[in-house]
Amino acid sequence: MSDTTINPASGAAVVAAPAQPGQSTPYKKVDLRSDRPTWCPGCGDYTVLDTYFRLCERRQIPREKIVTVSGIGCSSRFPYFVQAHGVHFIHGRAVAFASGLSLSRPDLHVVVFSGDGDSYSIGGNHLEHAARKNIHMTLVVMDNMVYGLTKKQTSPTSPMGFKSKTDPTGSIDIPTNPMQKLLAAGATFVARTSHSNPQHMLQVMERAMDHRGFSVIECLSECVEFHPGAFDDANPRKGGQFTIIEEKKNDGTPEDEKRHDPSDEAAAYKLASLPFPGVFGVFYAVKEPAKNDREQQLIDNARAATGGAEPLACLQKTFARLK
């Protein structure tokens, strides 16, 4: 079981990874399990957590290099359930915390788990700036179209007419389109999946982790307690359709002309504008320098200009000029 402490400077709950004496030995996903998950029975978040374990097991990422970050909400309990480093931060600020972590520790695998309220409402500003700066991390937004932790309130993605404690007569607000929002923010990898298709989720999460820059996955994760049936139209087992995006193969065939080019932003917007349940897969993926790499170049240039002097020596030299 991992130890939890409170950072007095930030107020964040920090879950520290235990010592890994035999890290060279391949581990199983069961080795990553910490506390028993405490979501409602049938919650889609269980599938997302299990898929995350499968991904880490498949990649054999050293456990001391895994950092799971979250904000507030049902999805934000993730760090407590993962036997690795983790941070349970404040509402809407998970991406902001993860940004500093990613920029200061490039050796870590930073994965943020958030909800539709945490990311698209109070955390929307942080999401947009991390996206435009292309900070290297993977963000999984577990969208259930409701504030579940606070027992059924309208969220940014709740459909019009949705009745909740905050809209007892039905929501009259147009919901946020997450895919359009992420594309407009400048994310260099934008994908969509669902908890009802764990194999597809695993494939998408792998591609997101391989992407250098800000990668975001919009994951439909049903809240069976406060918004049951919200994603039935996207679940074949419930009579819906799970349409996977056919990406271009560049094989020169006539059929390839109709396939989706993930590097085409305009085409990605068209897919994002389809009526619910739309399509699933990678909407947009382009290679752009990450802020991490740009910052490292600044650091390297500064070090070269000082002849490789230690930071303390540079600081003392600056103070000496002020005397």
C-alpha positions as CSV (number, residue, x, y, z in Angstrom):
1,M,0.0,0.0,0.0
2,S,1.4,3.4,-0.9
3,D,1.9,6.2,1.8
4,T,-0.1,9.4,1.5
5,T,1.2,12.7,2.9
6,I,0.0,16.3,2.5
7,N,2.3,18.9,0.8
8,P,2.1,21.9,3.2
9,A,3.0,24.4,0.4
10,S,0.3,23.3,-2.1
11,G,-2.2,21.4,0.0
12,A,-2.0,18.5,-2.4
13,A,-2.3,14.9,-1.3
14,V,0.9,13.2,-2.4
15,V,0.9,9.4,-2.8
16,A,4.5,8.2,-2.7
17,A,5.5,5.0,-4.5
18,P,7.0,2.3,-2.4
19,A,10.6,1.1,-2.8
20,Q,11.0,-1.1,-5.8
21,P,13.8,-3.6,-4.9
22,G,13.2,-5.9,-7.8
23,Q,12.1,-3.4,-10.5
24,S,14.1,-5.3,-13.1
25,T,11.7,-8.2,-12.7
26,P,8.7,-7.8,-15.0
27,Y,5.6,-6.9,-13.1
28,K,1.9,-7.7,-13.6
29,K,-1.0,-5.4,-13.4
30,V,-2.0,-6.8,-10.1
31,D,1.3,-5.4,-8.7
32,L,0.1,-1.9,-9.6
33,R,-3.1,-2.2,-7.5
34,S,-3.2,-0.3,-4.3
35,D,-6.4,0.5,-2.4
36,R,-9.6,-1.1,-3.5
37,P,-11.5,1.2,-5.9
38,T,-14.5,2.8,-4.2
39,W,-16.7,3.8,-7.2
40,C,-20.3,2.8,-7.5
41,P,-20.9,-0.7,-8.8
42,G,-20.9,-0.7,-12.6
43,C,-19.1,2.7,-12.9
44,G,-17.2,3.1,-16.2
45,D,-14.1,4.3,-14.3
46,Y,-13.3,0.7,-13.3
47,T,-12.7,-0.1,-16.9
48,V,-10.4,2.9,-17.4
49,L,-8.4,2.0,-14.3
50,D,-8.0,-1.6,-15.4
51,T,-6.9,-0.4,-18.9
52,Y,-4.3,1.9,-17.4
53,F,-2.9,-1.1,-15.4
54,R,-2.8,-3.2,-18.6
55,L,-1.0,-0.4,-20.4
56,C,1.7,0.0,-17.7
57,E,2.1,-3.8,-17.6
58,R,2.4,-4.0,-21.4
59,R,5.0,-1.2,-21.5
60,Q,6.8,-2.3,-18.3
61,I,7.2,1.4,-17.4
62,P,9.4,1.5,-14.2
63,R,6.9,2.0,-11.4
64,E,9.1,4.8,-9.9
65,K,8.7,6.6,-13.2
66,I,4.9,6.5,-13.2
67,V,3.1,9.6,-11.9
68,T,-0.7,9.6,-11.8
69,V,-2.2,13.1,-11.3
70,S,-5.8,14.1,-10.6
71,G,-8.0,16.9,-9.5
72,I,-11.4,16.5,-7.8
73,G,-14.2,14.3,-8.8
74,C,-15.0,10.6,-9.0
75,S,-12.3,10.1,-11.6
76,S,-9.8,11.9,-9.4
77,R,-9.5,9.0,-6.9
78,F,-7.1,7.3,-9.4
79,P,-3.8,8.1,-7.5
80,Y,-5.1,6.2,-4.5
81,F,-5.6,3.0,-6.5
82,V,-2.3,3.0,-8.3
83,Q,0.8,1.5,-6.5
84,A,3.2,4.2,-7.9
85,H,3.8,7.9,-7.4
86,G,0.6,10.0,-7.5
87,V,-0.8,13.4,-6.7
88,H,-4.4,14.2,-5.8
89,F,-4.5,17.9,-6.4
90,I,-7.3,20.6,-6.1
91,H,-10.3,21.0,-8.3
92,G,-9.5,21.9,-11.9
93,R,-5.8,22.3,-11.3
94,A,-4.5,18.8,-12.1
95,V,-3.2,19.9,-15.5
96,A,-1.4,22.9,-14.0
97,F,0.3,20.7,-11.4
98,A,1.2,18.1,-14.0
99,S,2.7,20.8,-16.2
100,G,5.3,21.8,-13.6
101,L,6.0,18.2,-12.9
102,S,6.5,17.4,-16.6
103,L,8.7,20.4,-17.2
104,S,10.9,19.8,-14.2
105,R,11.2,16.0,-14.4
106,P,11.3,14.9,-18.1
107,D,12.2,11.4,-17.0
108,L,8.7,10.8,-15.6
109,H,5.6,9.4,-17.4
110,V,2.9,11.9,-16.3
111,V,-0.7,10.8,-16.8
112,V,-3.6,13.0,-15.7
113,F,-7.0,11.6,-15.1
114,S,-9.9,14.1,-14.9
115,G,-13.6,14.5,-15.4
116,D,-15.8,16.6,-17.6
117,G,-16.4,19.2,-14.8
118,D,-12.7,19.1,-13.6
119,S,-11.3,19.6,-17.1
120,Y,-13.9,21.6,-19.1
121,S,-15.4,23.8,-16.3
122,I,-13.2,25.0,-13.5
123,G,-10.0,23.6,-15.2
124,G,-10.8,24.8,-18.7
125,N,-8.3,27.6,-18.6
126,H,-5.5,25.4,-17.5
127,L,-6.3,22.8,-20.1
128,E,-6.3,25.4,-22.9
129,H,-2.9,26.8,-22.0
130,A,-1.3,23.4,-21.5
131,A,-2.6,22.4,-24.9
132,R,-1.3,25.5,-26.7
133,K,2.1,25.2,-25.1
134,N,2.2,21.5,-26.0
135,I,3.4,20.4,-22.6
136,H,4.3,16.7,-22.7
137,M,1.7,14.7,-20.8
138,T,-1.3,12.5,-21.4
139,L,-4.7,13.6,-20.2
140,V,-7.6,11.2,-20.0
141,V,-10.9,13.0,-19.5
142,M,-13.5,10.6,-18.1
143,D,-16.7,12.2,-19.3
144,N,-19.9,11.1,-17.7
145,M,-21.9,14.2,-18.6
146,V,-22.8,14.9,-14.9
147,Y,-21.2,16.0,-11.6
148,G,-21.4,12.6,-10.0
149,L,-19.3,13.1,-6.8
150,T,-21.7,15.9,-5.7
151,K,-24.7,13.7,-6.4
152,K,-26.1,14.8,-9.8
153,Q,-25.5,18.3,-10.9
154,T,-25.4,19.6,-14.5
155,S,-21.9,19.5,-16.0
156,P,-20.4,21.3,-19.0
157,T,-21.2,18.3,-21.2
158,S,-24.7,17.5,-19.9
159,P,-27.2,17.4,-22.7
160,M,-30.0,20.0,-23.0
161,G,-33.0,19.0,-21.0
162,F,-31.0,17.0,-18.5
163,K,-32.7,17.3,-15.1
164,S,-30.4,17.6,-12.1
165,K,-30.2,19.3,-8.7
166,T,-29.0,22.5,-10.4
167,D,-31.5,22.2,-13.2
168,P,-34.6,20.6,-11.8
169,T,-36.7,21.5,-14.8
170,G,-34.0,20.5,-17.3
171,S,-30.8,22.2,-18.6
172,I,-31.3,25.0,-21.0
173,D,-27.6,25.5,-21.8
174,I,-25.9,24.2,-24.9
175,P,-23.3,21.6,-23.8
176,T,-19.6,21.9,-24.6
177,N,-18.3,19.9,-27.5
178,P,-15.1,18.4,-26.0
179,M,-13.5,17.4,-29.3
180,Q,-14.0,20.9,-30.8
181,K,-12.7,22.5,-27.6
182,L,-9.6,20.4,-27.6
183,L,-8.8,21.0,-31.2
184,A,-9.3,24.7,-30.8
185,A,-7.1,24.8,-27.8
186,G,-4.2,23.5,-29.8
187,A,-3.7,19.9,-28.5
188,T,-1.4,18.0,-30.8
189,F,-3.1,14.6,-30.2
190,V,-6.8,14.4,-29.7
191,A,-8.7,11.0,-29.5
192,R,-12.0,9.6,-28.4
193,T,-12.9,6.3,-26.9
194,S,-15.4,4.7,-24.5
195,H,-15.3,2.5,-21.4
196,S,-17.5,0.0,-23.1
197,N,-14.7,-0.9,-25.5
198,P,-11.6,-1.5,-23.4
199,Q,-9.5,-2.9,-26.2
200,H,-10.0,0.2,-28.3
201,M,-9.2,2.3,-25.2
202,L,-5.9,0.5,-24.7
203,Q,-4.9,1.1,-28.3
204,V,-5.7,4.8,-28.0
205,M,-3.9,5.2,-24.7
206,E,-0.8,3.5,-26.1
207,R,-0.8,6.0,-29.1
208,A,-1.3,8.9,-26.7
209,M,1.6,7.8,-24.5
210,D,3.9,7.5,-27.6
211,H,3.0,11.0,-28.6
212,R,5.5,13.7,-27.8
213,G,3.5,16.7,-26.6
214,F,0.0,17.3,-25.1
215,S,-2.1,14.3,-25.8
216,V,-5.8,14.2,-24.8
217,I,-8.3,11.3,-24.7
218,E,-12.0,12.0,-24.3
219,C,-13.3,8.8,-22.7
220,L,-17.0,8.2,-22.3
221,S,-17.4,6.8,-18.8
222,E,-20.9,6.1,-17.7
223,C,-22.2,7.1,-14.3
224,V,-24.7,4.3,-13.7
225,E,-26.0,6.0,-10.5
226,F,-26.8,9.6,-11.7
227,H,-26.8,9.4,-15.5
228,P,-27.5,5.8,-16.5
229,G,-27.9,5.0,-20.2
230,A,-26.2,8.2,-21.3
231,F,-23.9,6.4,-23.7
232,D,-26.2,3.5,-24.9
233,D,-26.1,4.9,-28.4
234,A,-22.4,4.3,-28.5
235,N,-22.6,0.8,-27.1
236,P,-23.3,-2.1,-29.5
237,R,-24.3,-4.3,-26.6
238,K,-27.2,-1.9,-25.9
239,G,-28.2,-1.4,-29.5
240,G,-25.9,1.5,-30.3
241,Q,-23.0,1.9,-32.8
242,F,-19.3,2.2,-32.0
243,T,-18.0,3.5,-35.3
244,I,-14.2,3.5,-35.5
245,I,-12.4,6.1,-37.6
246,E,-10.7,4.7,-40.7
247,E,-7.3,6.4,-41.0
248,K,-5.5,6.8,-44.2
249,K,-3.1,4.0,-45.1
250,N,-1.5,5.9,-48.0
251,D,-1.7,2.7,-50.1
252,G,-2.7,4.5,-53.3
253,T,-6.1,2.8,-53.4
254,P,-9.4,4.7,-54.3
255,E,-10.8,3.7,-50.9
256,D,-8.0,5.6,-49.2
257,E,-9.3,8.9,-50.5
258,K,-12.3,8.5,-48.2
259,R,-10.2,7.6,-45.1
260,H,-9.4,10.2,-42.4
261,D,-6.1,12.0,-42.3
262,P,-5.3,12.7,-38.6
263,S,-2.9,15.5,-39.6
264,D,-5.8,17.4,-41.3
265,E,-7.2,19.8,-38.7
266,A,-10.2,20.8,-40.8
267,A,-11.1,17.1,-41.3
268,A,-10.8,16.6,-37.5
269,Y,-13.3,19.4,-36.9
270,K,-15.7,17.8,-39.3
271,L,-15.6,14.5,-37.3
272,A,-15.9,16.5,-34.1
273,S,-19.1,18.1,-35.5
274,L,-20.9,14.8,-36.1
275,P,-24.1,14.3,-33.9
276,F,-23.7,12.0,-30.9
277,P,-22.4,9.3,-30.6
278,G,-20.2,10.3,-33.5
279,V,-17.0,8.3,-34.2
280,F,-14.2,7.0,-32.1
281,G,-10.4,6.9,-32.6
282,V,-7.7,9.4,-33.3
283,F,-9.2,12.7,-34.6
284,Y,-6.0,14.7,-34.8
285,A,-2.2,13.9,-34.4
286,V,0.6,16.1,-35.5
287,K,4.3,16.4,-34.6
288,E,5.2,19.8,-33.1
289,P,8.0,20.7,-30.7
290,A,6.9,20.2,-27.1
291,K,7.4,23.0,-24.6
292,N,9.7,20.7,-22.7
293,D,12.1,20.5,-25.6
294,R,12.0,24.3,-26.2
295,E,12.7,25.0,-22.5
296,Q,15.6,22.5,-22.5
297,Q,17.1,24.3,-25.5
298,L,16.9,27.6,-23.5
299,I,18.7,25.9,-20.6
300,D,21.3,24.4,-22.8
301,N,22.0,27.8,-24.4
302,A,22.3,29.5,-21.1
303,R,24.7,26.9,-19.8
304,A,26.8,27.2,-22.9
305,A,27.0,31.0,-22.4
306,T,28.3,30.5,-18.9
307,G,30.8,27.9,-19.9
308,G,28.9,25.2,-18.1
309,A,29.0,26.9,-14.7
310,E,26.9,25.5,-11.9
311,P,23.6,27.3,-11.1
312,L,24.8,28.5,-7.7
313,A,27.9,30.1,-9.3
314,C,25.7,31.9,-11.8
315,L,23.4,33.2,-9.0
316,Q,26.4,34.4,-7.0
317,K,27.8,36.2,-10.0
318,T,24.5,37.9,-10.6
319,F,24.4,39.1,-7.0
320,A,28.0,40.3,-7.2
321,R,27.0,42.7,-10.0
322,L,24.4,44.3,-7.8
323,K,26.9,45.3,-5.1
